[in-house]
Amino acid sequence: MKKIAAVLLISGLSLLAACGKGDPKPAASQPSASTAIVVGLDDNFPPMGFRDANNQLVGFDIDMAKEAAQRLGMTVEFKPIDWSAKEAELNGKRVDVLWNGLTITEERKKNISFTDPYMTNHQIVIVTAKSPIQAKADLAGRIVGAQDGSSAVDAIKKEASLAASMKELKTFGDNVTALMDLSAGRLDAVVVDEVVGRYLAGKRAGEYRVLTENFGTEDYGVGVRKDDAELLAKLNKTLAAMKQDGTAGRLATQWFGADITK
């Protein structure tokens, strides 16, 4: 009996060992690709990205990012950041992309990569309806406002002689606050992205006027870390498809009344 029991015990142990060898490895040991993308944005930048009356994030770039993420099979998280520190937020890996009316500039290209342009923009000059200012030259001796860390500041400084002639270039955390100071008489003009400036000015008809002259044409792109070439390629392919099938144009028409995508 002891001999039979010993044989059974050994057989049982052998069977358990065989089963153990055939078991699949735990799922946790298998590498998995990221299925989420964190979008860094200025949440007070209408109509690209801002909070509505219910404190929900809405806007053209919000809709574009949601659509792109869905096509990539990824979830999307929107993270408001200090826009003046956007490159640090991206390269510090606190966000995965910068998608909020981000102008493609040679200076920014030194630190981050960009997708192909998806929209063309201008830096316009907004004054009050009764302002005597008619041209950029009239900004001499005036207090001009712009968003801190924005391409509006870069565009103004690029015209060095004009910038030097201004009494002061005052920067703000967002364009809404700058326009409030313009209405209150604390500024003489505001330089701002056209898509944003015309949207905000349109909300208060008759209060503002846009000068015919502007501070130049620029393109918007999505900012990506330089070492994230795979994500950059996927975004470029997805954005191209969204333009090709008319989705980008449809979203633009909803927000701007016309297809202004590039």
C-alpha positions in Angstrom: 0.0 0.0 0.0 2.8 2.4 0.9 4.4 1.6 -2.5 1.2 2.4 -4.3 0.7 5.6 -2.3 4.2 6.7 -3.2 3.6 6.1 -6.9 0.3 8.1 -6.8 2.0 11.0 -4.9 4.8 11.1 -7.5 2.4 11.0 -10.4 0.3 13.8 -8.8 3.3 16.0 -8.4 4.5 15.3 -12.0 1.0 16.3 -13.2 1.0 19.6 -11.3 4.5 20.4 -12.6 3.4 19.7 -16.2 0.4 22.0 -15.8 2.5 24.7 -14.3 4.8 24.7 -17.3 1.9 25.2 -19.7 0.3 28.1 -17.8 0.4 31.5 -19.6 2.5 34.2 -18.1 0.6 36.8 -16.0 -0.9 39.6 -18.1 0.9 42.1 -15.9 4.3 40.9 -17.3 3.3 41.7 -20.9 4.1 45.3 -22.1 1.1 47.3 -23.3 0.8 50.4 -25.4 -0.6 53.6 -23.9 -4.3 54.0 -24.7 -4.6 57.5 -23.3 -3.4 60.9 -24.5 -3.2 64.0 -22.3 -3.8 67.3 -24.1 -2.3 70.4 -22.5 -4.3 73.6 -23.2 -5.2 77.1 -22.1 -8.9 76.6 -20.9 -9.7 80.3 -21.5 -8.9 80.5 -25.3 -12.3 80.6 -27.1 -13.2 79.3 -29.5 -10.3 76.8 -29.6 -10.7 75.6 -26.0 -12.7 77.1 -23.2 -15.3 76.4 -20.5 -18.9 76.8 -21.3 -21.7 78.0 -18.9 -21.7 74.5 -17.4 -17.9 74.6 -16.8 -17.4 72.0 -19.5 -14.4 72.2 -21.9 -15.6 72.9 -25.4 -14.1 74.4 -28.6 -12.8 73.6 -32.0 -9.5 72.1 -30.9 -11.4 70.2 -28.2 -13.6 68.6 -30.9 -10.6 68.0 -33.1 -8.6 66.2 -30.4 -11.6 64.1 -29.4 -12.1 63.0 -33.0 -8.4 62.2 -33.5 -8.2 60.3 -30.3 -11.2 58.2 -31.2 -9.7 57.3 -34.5 -6.5 56.3 -32.8 -8.4 54.1 -30.4 -7.3 56.2 -27.5 -9.0 58.0 -24.6 -8.3 61.7 -24.3 -7.8 63.8 -21.1 -7.7 67.6 -21.3 -5.3 69.2 -18.8 -5.4 73.0 -18.3 -1.8 74.4 -17.9 0.0 77.6 -17.5 0.3 78.5 -21.2 3.5 80.5 -20.7 5.1 77.3 -19.4 3.7 75.0 -22.1 7.0 73.7 -23.5 8.1 72.7 -19.9 4.8 71.0 -19.3 5.2 69.0 -22.5 8.9 68.1 -22.2 8.4 67.3 -18.5 5.9 64.7 -19.6 3.0 66.2 -17.6 1.1 66.3 -20.9 1.5 64.4 -24.2 0.6 67.1 -26.7 -0.1 70.8 -26.9 -3.3 71.3 -28.8 -4.8 74.7 -28.4 -4.2 77.2 -31.2 -0.4 76.6 -31.0 1.5 78.6 -33.6 4.3 76.9 -35.4 7.5 79.1 -35.0 11.1 78.4 -35.7 12.0 79.2 -32.1 9.5 76.7 -30.8 10.8 74.1 -33.2 14.1 74.1 -31.3 12.3 72.5 -28.3 9.3 70.6 -29.7 8.0 69.0 -32.8 4.9 70.0 -34.7 2.3 68.2 -36.8 1.6 69.4 -40.3 -0.4 72.7 -40.1 -4.1 72.3 -39.8 -5.2 76.0 -39.8 -3.9 79.4 -40.9 -4.1 82.4 -38.5 -3.2 86.1 -38.3 -2.2 88.3 -35.4 -4.8 91.1 -35.5 -5.0 94.4 -33.6 -8.2 95.1 -31.7 -9.1 98.5 -30.5 -12.3 100.0 -29.1 -14.9 101.2 -31.6 -14.2 104.9 -30.8 -10.4 104.6 -30.7 -8.5 107.1 -32.9 -6.0 104.3 -33.8 -6.3 103.4 -37.5 -3.0 101.7 -38.3 -0.1 99.9 -36.6 2.0 103.1 -36.7 -0.6 104.7 -34.4 0.4 102.3 -31.7 3.4 104.4 -31.0 3.2 105.9 -27.5 0.3 103.5 -26.6 -0.1 100.7 -24.1 -0.7 97.4 -26.0 -1.8 94.1 -24.5 -1.2 90.5 -25.4 -1.3 87.1 -23.8 1.9 86.1 -22.0 3.8 83.4 -23.8 1.7 83.8 -27.0 2.9 84.2 -30.6 1.3 87.7 -30.4 4.2 88.8 -28.2 6.7 87.3 -30.6 5.0 88.9 -33.6 5.1 92.4 -32.0 8.7 92.0 -30.9 9.6 90.9 -34.5 8.7 94.4 -35.6 11.4 95.9 -33.3 11.1 99.6 -34.2 7.3 99.6 -33.8 7.6 97.6 -30.5 10.2 100.1 -29.2 7.9 103.0 -30.0 5.1 101.7 -27.8 4.7 103.1 -24.3 4.3 99.6 -22.9 3.7 96.0 -24.0 1.6 94.6 -21.2 1.1 90.8 -21.0 -1.9 88.9 -19.5 -2.6 85.3 -18.5 -5.4 85.2 -21.1 -6.9 87.2 -23.9 -10.3 87.6 -22.2 -8.6 89.6 -19.4 -6.7 91.7 -21.9 -9.9 92.7 -23.7 -11.5 93.6 -20.4 -8.7 96.0 -19.7 -9.1 97.4 -23.3 -12.8 98.0 -22.6 -11.9 99.6 -19.2 -9.5 102.0 -20.9 -6.4 100.6 -19.3 -5.1 99.5 -22.7 -5.1 101.2 -26.1 -5.1 98.0 -28.2 -4.8 94.2 -27.9 -2.9 92.0 -30.3 -4.4 88.5 -30.5 -4.9 85.5 -32.7 -7.5 86.3 -35.3 -9.7 83.2 -34.7 -9.9 84.1 -31.0 -10.1 87.9 -31.3 -12.9 87.9 -33.9 -14.8 85.3 -31.9 -14.6 87.4 -28.7 -15.2 90.7 -30.4 -18.3 89.2 -32.1 -19.8 88.5 -28.6 -19.8 92.2 -27.9 -21.0 93.7 -31.2 -20.2 97.4 -31.7 -17.7 97.6 -28.8 -14.5 96.7 -30.7 -12.9 97.3 -34.1 -10.3 95.3 -35.9 -7.5 97.1 -37.8 -7.0 96.4 -41.5 -3.3 95.9 -40.8 -2.1 92.9 -38.9 1.2 91.4 -37.5 1.5 88.6 -40.0 0.3 85.2 -41.0 1.1 82.0 -39.2 0.1 78.4 -39.0 -1.4 76.3 -36.2 -0.1 72.8 -35.4 -0.1 70.2 -32.6 3.0 70.3 -30.4 4.6 66.9 -29.6 7.8 66.0 -27.8 10.8 65.5 -30.1 11.3 62.0 -28.9 7.7 61.0 -29.6 8.1 60.4 -33.3 5.5 57.5 -33.4 2.7 59.7 -31.9 3.7 62.5 -34.3 3.3 60.2 -37.3 0.0 58.9 -36.1 -1.4 62.4 -35.6 -0.2 63.5 -39.0 -1.9 60.6 -40.6 -5.1 61.1 -38.6 -5.3 64.8 -39.3 -4.8 64.2 -43.0 -7.7 61.8 -43.0 -9.9 64.2 -41.1 -9.3 66.9 -43.7 -9.7 64.4 -46.6 -13.1 63.1 -45.4 -14.4 66.6 -44.5 -14.6 66.1 -40.8 -12.1 68.9 -40.0 -14.0 71.3 -42.4 -17.4 70.4 -40.8 -16.1 71.1 -37.3 -14.5 74.4 -38.5 -17.9 75.4 -40.0 -19.6 74.7 -36.7 -17.3 77.0 -34.8 -16.3 79.7 -37.4 -19.1 79.6 -39.9 -16.7 78.5 -42.7 -14.1 75.9 -43.4 -10.9 77.8 -42.5 -8.7 74.6 -42.1 -5.5 74.3 -44.1 
